[in-house]
Structures are given as structure tokens and as C-alpha cells.
Amino acid sequence: MQRVVIVGGGFAGVWGAAGAALARSRAGTDPELRVTVVAPNEHMVLRPRLYEPDPEVAAVELSRVLGPIGVEHVRAAVSTIDPVGRTVVAGRQEIGFDRLVLAAGSRLIKPTGLAGAERLFDIDTLGGAQRLAERLRGRDGFAALVVGAGFVGLEAATALAARGRVLLVDRAEVVGPELGPGPRPEIESALDELGIERRLGVTLAEVGDGYAVLSDGTRVDADVVVWSAGMRASDLTGQIAAQLDPLGRVPVDGWLRARPGVFVAGDTAAAPFDDEHVVMQACQHATPLGKVAGYNAAAELLGLPLRGFTPGPYVTCLDLGGAGGIFTRGWDRRVMATGAEGAEIKRKINLAIHPPVDDAAAILAAADRVHIELPFFPRAEAA
């Protein structure tokens, strides 16, 4: 029996499994193709929701998605990939594959050599978000320092501002440097409204008990220090390709193939968006990447036509806590909605990224829709 192995249980991995199951169902050879997800956890974690006060809402049981579509789950972490011998080592077992989908995601890069680094909090993983929530449970008026004024840092800072004093720090000279100038005035206005202080052009030098020291020598009160600066693809990418992009991602072709027998999706894939851009490490790209890569891995074995990766319109939606939200369209991030309207769009997105559960037909139908349908963006669609 031939086998498709998917490494990773996040957006790209789960939708890669659903894509492979969809191809299998179309070929009418269900017993002849085995689809296996290898991931160490029991839950698919919706990382874009981990900034919320109750991080448990960001977890979906893998069994409720994989089980109904006939995908097995090996609960183990992959340490070794042999793309020539077509095996992976997961825990103490070796698993052979005919086609592989690498969808191992990305991780937060924490500072090395930082005094007090063990005191840092993060919202990169469910465990990290739960640890932060537990530290602040029942507390108000705390002092929080958030390091990194990018997408994650902004959402963390504005959520924390509802209950405490927040200082936002970034080594860049502006907030939201990767978001560009388009939404910056609205972001800065929201931070002002929420009373969030900014220190730009500096970073963190030390974390102590109730305090932190910045790189310019300033000592500030900090009951919690949340690190949200820097992401990199899983180190497994280096076992697939010798040449990686600056984020550690594997270059792929239009069918998301990295090399014979190996497809790559999600945060580990450097897939072309258009002639000028590469996809972002975000769920809006991880989901379609997973659907296409998984489908193609199975289709290649089953003799079905492959799907080309055609990304949908690029949008961003930023939750700004009590100041509402911002929704943008295009790579120049034209602001389409702010305030309460932006917050409502973000709320709907947070619901839309949840996969269907317990219903094979609904899961496979969703896998067939490469892009999430977002009918609640009339202004954006008209732009």
C-alpha cells in the first residue's frame, strides 16, 4: 500500500491531510492509499488566536478532523527526514513514505545569552499562552513589557492593555515595521487611545523579578515580559534542501514540490505569491498551501492531475483590543476598515479559520475550497 506522510499538525498539516484524503476519495481507491499525520500534540493549535485571554479556544482536537476522513495520527515529533531513502524518524520508529508533505511550521526565536531569559513569556504555543494566562489570572493593574511591535506583539500588547499598563519595545524605529506605512497611523492612534507607551530603537537587555532593563540602560517595572520578536521555519527544512530563504523556508515550484517525492507547505514553504512577493508565514497562506500540497502528494501517486498553487487576495486583519481592529487589502495594505468594523471582521476571521469537525463530507468539501470564503468583506471585494 502506498503512503503519504504529512509532518506537522498545524494549519498546513491538517489541511494537507484533508487535501490528500480528498484526492483519495476522488480516485475511488480509499483502501489503497494510507495517509498519516505525524505530529507530537493531540490538538491543532490556532496560533492567530493565542493572544486572546482564554487560549483554550485556540485548540481543536486532531482526532475530530483526521478521524472522520480516515487519516491516522502518529503522535511523535519527527527528528530526521531522509528524502532519498523516503523515511522519517519519529520518536523511536522509522516511517516509510511514498510522498511526503513537510508542514512542520515555524517557531519563535528567543534571545540567547539574555540575563533572565527563563523569565520570558510568549504566545507562540498553546503551552506558552496558557502559562501567561495563568500568571495573570485574577490580576489587574500589572505592568507588562511586550518586546516586538510586529503583528503578534501589537495584538498581545493591546489585549493586555485592558487589564494593565503596557510598554511596547522594538529595535525598529517604527511600530509594525513589516506592516508598512499604510496602517501605521491607525495603529499609532489605537496605541495612544489605549495608553500604551512605546520605546523604539531599543531592545531587551535583562529580565529580573518585577523589572526589565532595556538596551539603553533604562530600568522599567515589568511583572511580565512577553517576547514576540522573530520567527523562523522548522529546522527540518534543512534536511529537505540545501538552499533556504532568509526565514529558513524551502523554495518550491508551482505545485509546491521541493524535490522528487517531497512537497512543502505552510510556514516551511517559500512559495511564490506573484512575480514580486513570496507567501507570508500566516494561516491565510498556510491553509491553501496545505490543501494544495496534500492533494498533489496523493494525486501524484493516484494518477490524478495536480493542482497549481494560486494564492487568493492578500489581506491582513489586526486586533487592537479596546481600540477595535484594522483590516487591510493588498501588499500595500490599504486600510479598508478600522475601529468596531475592523474588530468585527477580525472576530469573523477567527471563527472562519476553525476547521469543520466530526463530519467527513464537510471536511472534504472545505479541502476542495482552496481559499477561505470571506463573504463579510464587501468593501474589500469592491476595491
PAPA-530545 format. One record per residue (C-alpha): residue number from 1; x, y, z. Coordinates in pm, 1 decimal. Layout:
<recs>
NUM_X_Y_Z
...
</recs>
This chain:
<recs>
1_0.0_0.0_0.0
2_131.8_344.4_-88.1
3_162.6_606.7_180.8
4_150.7_984.8_210.1
5_314.8_1114.1_527.3
6_246.5_1467.0_647.8
7_484.9_1614.0_904.2
8_305.0_1869.9_1120.4
9_-35.5_1914.9_1280.0
10_-99.8_2287.1_1229.6
11_-298.0_2463.4_957.4
12_-84.0_2332.9_671.4
13_-51.7_1982.2_813.3
14_-419.3_1930.2_890.4
15_-533.1_2074.0_559.2
16_-259.4_1878.3_384.4
17_-412.3_1561.6_528.7
18_-759.1_1671.2_418.0
19_-627.3_1750.3_70.2
20_-470.9_1405.1_41.7
21_-793.2_1242.6_163.8
22_-988.1_1443.0_-96.4
23_-766.8_1316.4_-377.7
24_-801.2_962.8_-244.7
25_-1179.5_989.4_-238.4
26_-1183.2_1112.1_-597.5
27_-970.5_822.1_-714.6
28_-1207.7_575.3_-550.9
29_-917.8_381.2_-401.0
30_-960.0_453.1_-29.5
31_-804.7_124.6_89.3
32_-504.6_164.0_-144.4
33_-358.2_488.3_-9.8
34_-260.0_539.8_350.8
35_-247.1_896.8_479.8
36_-56.3_961.5_802.2
37_-3.6_1280.0_1000.6
38_299.6_1279.4_1228.5
39_273.0_1545.5_1499.2
40_355.1_1538.3_1872.2
41_36.9_1701.6_2001.5
42_-327.3_1598.2_2024.5
43_-453.9_1938.4_1912.3
44_-435.7_2163.1_1611.4
45_-342.8_2499.4_1761.8
46_-491.3_2810.6_1600.3
47_-193.3_3034.1_1669.0
48_-362.6_3353.1_1542.0
49_-596.6_3330.3_1843.2
50_-338.3_3276.1_2117.7
51_-337.3_3644.9_2212.4
52_-693.1_3606.2_2345.6
53_-748.0_3590.2_2725.5
54_-866.6_3227.1_2706.4
55_-611.1_3042.8_2488.3
56_-801.1_2714.7_2517.9
57_-1040.5_2842.1_2247.0
58_-746.7_2810.9_2006.7
59_-725.5_2430.8_2027.3
60_-907.2_2180.3_1804.1
61_-876.0_1806.1_1868.9
62_-691.6_1649.6_1577.1
63_-896.3_1331.5_1608.2
64_-1214.1_1523.7_1527.0
65_-1069.8_1633.7_1191.3
66_-845.9_1343.3_1093.8
67_-1059.5_1055.9_1220.4
68_-1369.4_1120.2_1006.5
69_-1163.3_1136.8_684.1
70_-964.4_821.9_750.3
71_-627.6_979.2_831.8
72_-414.7_821.2_1102.5
73_-222.1_1026.1_1355.5
74_117.2_917.5_1484.5
75_177.8_1121.9_1796.1
76_550.2_1184.1_1782.0
77_799.8_1450.1_1683.4
78_999.8_1397.8_1366.3
79_1374.5_1428.8_1416.7
80_1510.1_1301.2_1085.1
81_1392.4_1308.5_724.4
82_1563.5_1102.1_457.5
83_1420.1_1229.8_129.1
84_1629.1_986.3_-76.9
85_1552.6_674.6_125.8
86_1198.5_810.3_179.9
87_1176.1_759.8_553.0
88_1122.2_978.8_858.3
89_1229.0_904.6_1213.3
90_955.6_993.4_1462.0
91_1028.0_915.6_1823.9
92_1167.0_562.0_1823.9
93_1008.9_449.9_1499.6
94_1100.8_481.0_1135.1
95_813.5_553.0_897.0
96_841.3_498.7_524.5
97_665.7_716.6_271.1
98_598.3_729.7_-99.1
99_520.1_1100.5_-84.4
100_598.0_1346.1_194.5
101_442.7_1679.8_284.3
102_662.5_1886.4_514.1
103_434.4_2117.8_711.1
104_627.4_2145.5_1035.3
105_555.2_2515.6_1083.7
106_769.2_2785.5_1239.2
107_888.0_2876.5_1584.7
108_962.1_3188.4_1782.2
109_1331.8_3266.1_1805.8
110_1409.5_3356.8_2165.4
111_1722.1_3552.1_2257.8
112_2037.6_3367.6_2356.0
113_2264.8_3492.5_2629.2
114_1997.5_3719.8_2775.7
115_2014.9_3752.9_3153.2
116_1685.6_3625.1_3293.9
117_1569.0_3469.9_2967.0
118_1395.6_3193.2_3162.9
119_1151.0_3457.0_3290.3
120_1023.8_3541.4_2942.4
121_667.1_3461.0_2838.6
122_537.8_3407.7_2486.8
123_217.9_3334.0_2295.7
124_381.6_3126.3_2025.2
125_246.9_2794.4_2152.8
126_-63.3_2686.4_2340.9
127_150.8_2599.8_2641.4
128_317.2_2938.9_2632.5
129_-14.8_3123.6_2608.1
130_-159.4_2915.9_2892.9
131_145.1_2993.5_3109.0
132_98.1_3366.9_3051.7
133_-277.1_3347.3_3117.9
134_-214.8_3160.1_3442.2
135_44.9_3414.8_3556.2
136_-203.9_3699.7_3508.7
137_-516.7_3518.0_3622.1
138_-714.0_3733.0_3867.0
139_-466.3_4018.8_3843.2
140_-530.7_4371.6_3724.5
141_-308.0_4677.2_3722.9
142_3.4_4476.7_3636.4
143_296.6_4616.8_3439.0
144_365.4_4430.3_3113.1
145_655.1_4473.4_2875.1
146_599.3_4340.5_2522.3
147_911.2_4301.1_2309.9
148_837.4_4320.2_1937.7
149_594.8_4569.2_1781.4
150_503.0_4346.0_1489.5
151_174.1_4169.7_1425.2
152_187.4_3935.8_1726.2
153_330.4_4196.1_1961.4
154_65.7_4451.2_1872.1
155_-217.4_4206.5_1936.0
156_-60.9_4092.1_2263.5
157_1.1_4448.1_2383.3
158_-347.9_4574.8_2301.0
159_-510.9_4272.5_2465.7
160_-302.9_4316.5_2782.8
161_-382.2_4689.4_2795.1
162_-738.1_4607.2_2903.4
163_-603.7_4494.0_3240.5
164_-267.2_4658.5_3298.0
165_-1.1_4907.5_3197.0
166_184.6_4811.3_2881.5
167_519.3_4919.3_2742.8
168_587.6_4814.2_2382.2
169_952.0_4785.7_2274.6
170_1106.2_4727.9_1932.5
171_1454.9_4766.6_1792.0
172_1296.2_4922.1_1480.4
173_1224.5_5294.3_1474.6
174_853.2_5245.0_1393.7
175_570.8_5020.8_1511.1
176_456.3_4745.0_1279.8
177_767.8_4765.8_1060.3
178_668.7_4463.8_847.7
179_316.0_4601.5_802.7
180_443.4_4906.1_617.7
181_324.9_5266.9_634.4
182_-33.2_5201.0_516.8
183_-197.9_5111.1_850.0
184_59.8_5278.3_1075.3
185_-136.8_5596.2_1155.7
186_-436.6_5388.3_1268.3
187_-210.9_5159.9_1473.1
188_-41.3_5451.0_1645.9
189_-375.5_5614.5_1713.9
190_-502.7_5292.1_1871.6
191_-193.3_5260.9_2091.4
192_-241.7_5620.4_2206.4
193_-608.6_5555.0_2282.0
194_-516.3_5254.4_2496.2
195_-236.5_5435.6_2676.3
196_35.6_5200.1_2551.1
197_378.6_5355.5_2585.8
198_637.0_5285.7_2313.8
199_1015.1_5267.9_2329.5
200_1156.2_5228.5_1978.9
201_1510.5_5176.4_1860.2
202_1591.8_4966.6_2168.1
203_1557.8_4606.2_2274.5
204_1572.0_4394.4_2588.8
205_1895.7_4354.1_2785.7
206_1786.8_4183.9_3110.9
207_1479.2_4039.3_3281.5
208_1456.9_4035.5_3659.5
209_1198.7_3979.1_3930.7
210_943.9_4254.1_3861.0
211_1167.6_4457.3_3633.0
212_1343.2_4463.1_3297.9
213_1643.0_4653.7_3163.2
214_1646.1_4787.3_2808.6
215_1948.2_4805.0_2581.9
216_1990.1_5178.2_2651.2
217_2022.7_5106.0_3024.1
218_1669.9_5210.8_3120.4
219_1517.1_5002.9_3402.5
220_1138.6_4959.1_3385.8
221_876.7_4787.2_3600.2
222_761.8_4458.6_3447.8
223_551.5_4194.2_3616.6
224_559.5_4001.8_3288.2
225_782.9_4029.8_2983.7
226_631.9_3889.3_2663.9
227_875.3_3809.2_2383.7
228_725.5_3824.5_2032.4
229_1019.3_3914.9_1808.9
230_1147.7_3686.7_1534.6
231_1014.2_3373.6_1362.2
232_1192.8_3101.0_1169.5
233_1078.6_2788.3_988.2
234_1127.7_2445.1_1144.4
235_1486.3_2319.7_1134.9
236_1361.2_2016.4_940.4
237_1372.3_2228.2_624.9
238_1749.7_2188.9_619.0
239_1704.4_1815.0_566.7
240_1499.3_1878.8_250.9
241_1700.0_2148.5_73.5
242_2048.3_2294.1_93.7
243_1935.6_2642.1_-11.2
244_1677.7_2808.1_212.6
245_1531.1_3157.7_216.0
246_1615.4_3407.6_495.6
247_1331.5_3266.0_710.7
248_1464.2_2912.8_672.6
249_1194.5_2808.8_423.1
250_1225.5_2566.0_132.8
251_1178.2_2703.4_-221.6
252_904.9_2514.4_-408.3
253_763.9_2505.1_-759.4
254_411.0_2594.9_-868.2
255_281.8_2256.9_-745.5
256_459.1_2304.3_-409.2
257_712.6_2033.6_-488.4
258_1059.7_2082.9_-339.9
259_1220.7_1769.5_-482.2
260_1100.1_1436.2_-619.1
261_852.1_1283.2_-376.3
262_857.7_1580.3_-137.4
263_608.5_1865.6_-114.3
264_629.2_2156.3_131.6
265_350.3_2371.3_276.4
266_276.0_2635.9_536.4
267_545.3_2826.4_722.5
268_816.1_2594.2_586.9
269_741.3_2679.0_221.5
270_885.6_2972.2_26.5
271_613.0_2964.7_-238.5
272_578.4_3243.2_-495.6
273_273.2_3461.9_-441.3
274_332.5_3660.6_-758.4
275_628.8_3795.8_-954.0
276_727.5_4024.7_-665.4
277_619.6_3852.4_-344.4
278_659.8_3526.3_-155.3
279_381.4_3396.9_70.0
280_372.6_3509.1_431.6
281_411.0_3288.5_737.4
282_42.8_3322.2_821.5
283_-263.7_3098.2_835.4
284_-419.1_3268.7_530.9
285_-137.5_3118.0_323.9
286_-71.9_2802.9_530.0
287_-426.8_2677.3_475.3
288_-429.4_2686.0_91.6
289_-67.8_2571.0_77.8
290_-160.3_2266.8_285.0
291_-468.5_2185.7_77.2
292_-273.1_2201.3_-248.8
293_40.4_2020.6_-126.5
294_-155.6_1737.1_33.1
295_-379.0_1695.7_-270.1
296_-81.5_1690.9_-505.5
297_115.7_1442.0_-296.3
298_-173.6_1196.3_-317.8
299_-269.8_1285.5_-675.1
300_81.4_1213.2_-796.8
301_50.7_858.6_-661.4
302_-305.9_809.9_-783.9
303_-253.4_937.4_-1137.9
304_-475.3_1243.7_-1093.8
305_-397.4_1589.1_-1238.4
306_-208.0_1810.4_-996.5
307_-334.3_2143.9_-872.1
308_-132.0_2458.4_-921.6
309_-99.0_2689.8_-623.3
310_-292.4_3009.4_-692.7
311_-297.5_3235.2_-387.1
312_-604.3_3440.7_-308.3
313_-606.3_3816.5_-242.9
314_-366.2_3918.7_29.9
315_-534.4_4072.6_333.3
316_-437.9_4148.1_691.6
317_-659.0_4187.1_994.9
318_-518.9_4313.7_1320.9
319_-698.7_4301.9_1656.9
320_-629.7_4617.3_1857.6
321_-818.6_4527.5_2173.9
322_-1036.2_4803.4_2312.2
323_-945.3_5025.7_2015.5
324_-1112.9_4789.6_1766.2
325_-928.3_4644.7_1470.3
326_-777.3_4715.2_1129.6
327_-849.6_4529.7_806.3
328_-624.9_4591.2_505.5
329_-614.6_4473.5_147.2
330_-320.2_4415.1_-88.0
331_55.4_4417.9_-36.1
332_48.5_4793.9_14.0
333_-200.8_4721.0_296.4
334_-467.2_4969.1_203.9
335_-686.6_5024.1_508.2
336_-1041.6_4907.7_436.3
337_-1192.4_4902.6_786.8
338_-1097.9_5027.9_1132.9
339_-1247.3_5050.4_1481.6
340_-1554.8_4843.0_1555.9
341_-1591.6_4738.9_1192.0
342_-1233.5_4613.7_1182.7
343_-1284.3_4428.0_1509.9
344_-1594.9_4254.4_1376.4
345_-1407.1_4139.0_1065.4
346_-1130.2_4003.3_1287.4
347_-1385.7_3819.4_1501.7
348_-1534.1_3655.8_1193.3
349_-1190.3_3560.5_1064.3
350_-1109.1_3397.5_1397.2
351_-1422.0_3185.2_1356.1
352_-1362.0_3114.6_985.7
353_-1016.5_2963.7_1043.6
354_-1161.1_2681.6_1255.7
355_-1182.4_2360.1_1052.7
356_-1507.6_2161.7_1040.7
357_-1509.0_1869.5_1284.0
358_-1681.8_1528.2_1308.3
359_-1820.2_1548.5_953.4
360_-1621.9_1387.5_671.3
361_-1829.2_1546.1_394.5
362_-1786.5_1895.3_539.5
363_-1412.2_1848.3_594.1
364_-1351.5_1721.9_239.1
365_-1570.6_1996.4_93.0
366_-1363.5_2254.8_281.5
367_-1043.5_2091.9_149.2
368_-1179.9_2138.3_-202.6
369_-1221.2_2513.0_-143.8
370_-861.1_2617.7_-160.5
371_-928.7_2962.4_-18.4
372_-1145.4_3050.8_279.2
373_-1462.0_3219.1_158.5
374_-1494.7_3556.5_328.0
375_-1830.2_3699.7_218.2
376_-1825.1_3951.9_502.4
377_-1574.2_4179.4_323.8
378_-1797.2_4367.9_77.4
379_-1584.5_4681.2_85.2
380_-1266.7_4483.4_32.4
381_-1409.1_4283.7_-255.5
382_-1520.9_4601.5_-425.3
383_-1175.7_4758.3_-401.4
</recs>
